[in-house]
Amino acid sequence: MEHHGAHSGLPACPTAPDQRPSVTSLSGVDASVLLLFDVGLSRCVFAGTRRLDQPRIEGSCVFAEPPRGPRWTRRHVIVEEAWWRGWQTPGPAPYPAALADAYRQLRKAREDARDEPGTADLYDGEMEMRRHSRTWSEADRWLLQAYWLLSGYGLRASRALGRLAASMLLAILLLPRFGLPQGSPKHEATAIGAARRRQGHLRDRRLTALAIRGRMRR
């Protein structure tokens, strides 16, 4: 069963994963009066939705997901990104900048609902679209690329720990060869100069003692 609108309340029957109603489009809908509860959003088109930052998304709403495999991180995505990446049959996919705006508005809606854990995938999608968007400067995109590589936009702790461990291992391997010198040349020069001054003082004392002895003998 598919609905082109949104569920306006509690479902009339149990909604198991294979029975839940699905929303296929919110284009032109005023989302400020919208409640999405326990519905499938894996094929829902969000482009053209008004006030997309104000809907109430509750229950176990299901979004689309990337293909299974080591190349893609498991996360929830909207159908427009799946079209843009070619994961599903291509549709009128907007540009990455528009997708980033859609993710940002959906993320704000989840944040307003005090659902911080539920915003993680939406934040990931927003940053991914910003990284691919040509509307951002080249420097900003390189910074986002580094942010993604080092920590997965701050959402992948294992990636950050792996990079830290690799950096520490590399430092341990390079330190014996390119580490600090055994002694500082400045300190060595100071020590040599002090030793020479002490030797000069001892020589002067010996000469003085010999001169005094010679006078006493006379």
Backbone torsions as a table, in degrees:
resi	resn	phi	psi	omega
1	MET	NA	132.6	-179.6
2	GLU	-124.0	144.5	177.4
3	HIS	-125.6	136.3	177.8
4	HIS	-92.6	5.9	173.4
5	GLY	-119.6	-151.4	-179.5
6	ALA	-122.5	155.7	175.7
7	HIS	-70.6	131.8	-174.3
8	SER	-97.5	4.9	179.7
9	GLY	-174.3	-158.1	179.6
10	LEU	-68.6	146.4	179.9
11	PRO	-66.4	147.3	-177.5
12	ALA	-78.0	-18.0	-178.9
13	CYS	-140.4	161.7	179.0
14	PRO	-56.6	141.5	-176.5
15	THR	-116.5	76.7	172.9
16	ALA	-66.4	161.1	-176.3
17	PRO	-52.2	-32.6	-178.7
18	ASP	-94.0	3.9	-178.2
19	GLN	-120.8	-10.9	-173.7
20	ARG	-64.4	144.6	174.2
21	PRO	-68.6	155.5	-178.9
22	SER	-124.8	145.7	176.8
23	VAL	-102.9	125.6	-176.5
24	THR	-100.4	-17.7	-179.9
25	SER	-162.2	138.8	171.1
26	LEU	-119.0	15.1	-177.7
27	SER	-62.2	126.5	179.8
28	GLY	83.8	-3.0	-178.7
29	VAL	-84.5	141.0	173.1
30	ASP	-83.8	103.5	-172.9
31	ALA	-75.6	-6.2	-178.8
32	SER	-68.4	-20.0	179.1
33	VAL	-112.9	26.0	-171.2
34	LEU	-106.3	135.7	172.1
35	LEU	-123.0	119.1	176.5
36	LEU	-108.3	112.7	-175.3
37	PHE	-127.7	115.6	172.0
38	ASP	57.1	47.3	-179.5
39	VAL	-122.5	161.8	176.4
40	GLY	-88.0	127.6	179.5
41	LEU	-117.6	17.4	-175.8
42	SER	-69.4	-20.3	177.9
43	ARG	-122.1	18.6	-176.3
44	CYS	-81.9	129.2	177.1
45	VAL	-91.4	119.9	-179.2
46	PHE	-96.9	-12.2	-178.6
47	ALA	-61.7	135.1	178.5
48	GLY	85.7	4.1	178.5
49	THR	-78.3	134.8	178.3
50	ARG	-89.7	139.4	179.9
51	ARG	53.9	52.6	-178.7
52	LEU	-68.2	-13.0	178.9
53	ASP	-87.4	5.9	-174.3
54	GLN	-121.5	0.4	179.2
55	PRO	-72.4	157.6	173.5
56	ARG	-99.4	116.2	180.0
57	ILE	-111.2	108.9	-173.8
58	GLU	-129.3	169.3	-179.3
59	GLY	73.0	-157.8	-177.7
60	SER	-102.7	68.2	176.0
61	CYS	-72.5	134.8	-172.8
62	VAL	-107.2	124.8	174.7
63	PHE	-97.7	175.7	173.6
64	ALA	-72.0	164.4	-179.9
65	GLU	-135.5	155.4	176.0
66	PRO	-67.3	164.8	175.6
67	PRO	-62.3	151.6	178.6
68	ARG	-73.8	141.5	-179.3
69	GLY	147.5	164.9	-176.5
70	PRO	-71.5	-14.9	-175.8
71	ARG	-73.8	-32.1	-172.6
72	TRP	-112.3	140.3	175.7
73	THR	-79.0	137.4	179.4
74	ARG	-71.6	118.6	178.6
75	ARG	-161.4	167.4	176.1
76	HIS	-86.3	137.4	178.9
77	VAL	-132.3	157.9	173.7
78	ILE	-88.1	159.4	-171.6
79	VAL	-65.1	-30.1	179.6
80	GLU	-63.0	-36.0	175.8
81	GLU	-69.0	-37.9	176.9
82	ALA	-61.7	-37.5	175.4
83	TRP	-66.4	-45.4	-176.3
84	TRP	-62.4	-36.5	-179.4
85	ARG	-87.3	-8.0	-179.8
86	GLY	82.4	17.8	178.7
87	TRP	-75.1	-30.3	177.9
88	GLN	-123.4	171.8	178.7
89	THR	-55.5	121.5	-173.4
90	PRO	-57.2	137.4	173.2
91	GLY	-124.3	-164.7	-179.7
92	PRO	-74.1	69.0	-175.6
93	ALA	-70.2	130.0	176.4
94	PRO	-74.4	176.6	178.9
95	TYR	-73.2	159.0	-180.0
96	PRO	-55.7	-33.0	179.0
97	ALA	-62.5	-40.6	177.9
98	ALA	-68.3	-36.7	177.0
99	LEU	-65.5	-40.2	177.7
100	ALA	-61.6	-38.5	178.6
101	ASP	-67.1	-39.7	177.8
102	ALA	-64.0	-44.5	177.2
103	TYR	-61.5	-41.1	-178.6
104	ARG	-62.7	-42.0	-178.9
105	GLN	-69.2	-41.4	176.9
106	LEU	-64.2	-38.1	177.9
107	ARG	-63.2	-40.9	178.6
108	LYS	-62.7	-37.8	178.5
109	ALA	-63.5	-40.4	178.2
110	ARG	-70.6	-35.9	177.4
111	GLU	-65.5	-40.2	178.2
112	ASP	-64.3	-27.3	177.3
113	ALA	-85.1	8.3	-179.7
114	ARG	60.9	34.1	178.8
115	ASP	-108.3	71.1	-178.2
116	GLU	-61.3	-44.1	178.4
117	PRO	-61.4	-33.6	-178.8
118	GLY	-72.8	-12.3	-179.8
119	THR	-86.4	-10.3	-172.9
120	ALA	-61.8	-48.8	-179.0
121	ASP	-65.9	-36.3	178.9
122	LEU	-67.7	-38.0	175.8
123	TYR	-65.3	-41.0	177.3
124	ASP	-59.2	-46.3	179.1
125	GLY	-63.6	-39.0	178.1
126	GLU	-61.7	-46.2	-178.7
127	MET	-68.2	-34.8	177.4
128	GLU	-62.3	-44.3	-179.3
129	MET	-69.5	-34.2	175.5
130	ARG	-66.0	-37.5	179.8
131	ARG	-65.1	-31.1	-178.7
132	HIS	-95.0	-7.8	-175.6
133	SER	-77.8	136.2	178.5
134	ARG	-82.7	-6.5	-179.8
135	THR	-77.5	-15.5	177.7
136	TRP	-89.1	154.7	178.9
137	SER	-68.5	159.8	-179.6
138	GLU	-62.9	-37.6	179.5
139	ALA	-64.5	-43.2	179.5
140	ASP	-64.0	-38.9	179.9
141	ARG	-68.3	-35.7	176.3
142	TRP	-67.5	-37.3	176.7
143	LEU	-63.9	-42.6	177.2
144	LEU	-64.8	-36.0	177.3
145	GLN	-62.5	-44.2	177.7
146	ALA	-65.3	-40.5	178.3
147	TYR	-61.0	-39.6	178.8
148	TRP	-69.1	-42.5	-178.0
149	LEU	-67.0	-39.8	-173.4
150	LEU	-78.6	-38.4	-173.2
151	SER	-144.4	8.7	-179.0
152	GLY	61.6	45.0	-178.5
153	TYR	62.7	29.5	179.0
154	GLY	78.5	8.4	-177.3
155	LEU	-108.6	-8.5	-176.8
156	ARG	-116.7	88.5	-177.9
157	ALA	-63.1	-35.6	-179.0
158	SER	-63.8	-36.6	179.0
159	ARG	-67.1	-42.7	178.9
160	ALA	-63.8	-42.2	178.6
161	LEU	-65.6	-37.8	177.7
162	GLY	-63.8	-42.5	178.0
163	ARG	-65.2	-38.4	178.7
164	LEU	-65.3	-44.2	179.3
165	ALA	-63.4	-39.8	178.8
166	ALA	-65.5	-38.9	178.5
167	SER	-65.5	-41.7	179.1
168	MET	-65.4	-41.2	179.0
169	LEU	-64.2	-41.0	178.7
170	LEU	-64.6	-40.1	178.1
171	ALA	-64.2	-39.0	179.0
172	ILE	-64.8	-39.1	-179.0
173	LEU	-71.7	-33.9	-176.0
174	LEU	-89.2	-21.2	-175.4
175	LEU	-62.3	-42.9	179.5
176	PRO	-61.7	-28.5	-176.3
177	ARG	-93.2	-39.9	-177.0
178	PHE	-118.2	25.1	-176.8
179	GLY	-78.7	-162.4	-179.6
180	LEU	-70.6	147.5	177.7
181	PRO	-66.4	158.4	-178.0
182	GLN	-63.2	-35.9	178.5
183	GLY	-145.2	156.6	-179.7
184	SER	-87.7	129.0	178.4
185	PRO	-55.5	-35.1	-179.5
186	LYS	-65.4	-42.7	179.5
187	HIS	-66.8	-38.9	178.6
188	GLU	-63.4	-42.9	178.6
189	ALA	-63.0	-38.8	178.6
190	THR	-64.9	-41.7	179.8
191	ALA	-65.6	-42.4	179.3
192	ILE	-63.8	-42.3	178.8
193	GLY	-63.0	-39.6	178.6
194	ALA	-65.6	-39.9	178.8
195	ALA	-64.2	-40.0	179.1
196	ARG	-66.9	-37.4	178.1
197	ARG	-66.5	-38.5	178.0
198	ARG	-64.8	-41.6	177.9
199	GLN	-62.4	-39.9	177.5
200	GLY	-62.4	-41.4	178.5
201	HIS	-64.5	-41.7	178.9
202	LEU	-64.2	-39.9	178.9
203	ARG	-64.9	-41.5	178.0
204	ASP	-63.7	-38.1	179.8
205	ARG	-67.4	-39.8	178.9
206	ARG	-64.7	-42.2	178.6
207	LEU	-64.0	-39.6	178.5
208	THR	-64.2	-42.4	179.9
209	ALA	-64.3	-40.1	178.7
210	LEU	-65.5	-38.5	178.8
211	ALA	-65.3	-39.2	-179.9
212	ILE	-67.3	-40.6	179.0
213	ARG	-63.5	-40.2	180.0
214	GLY	-63.5	-37.0	179.0
215	ARG	-69.2	-40.3	-178.7
216	MET	-64.7	-35.3	179.4
217	ARG	-67.6	-34.2	179.2
218	ARG	-70.3	NA	NA
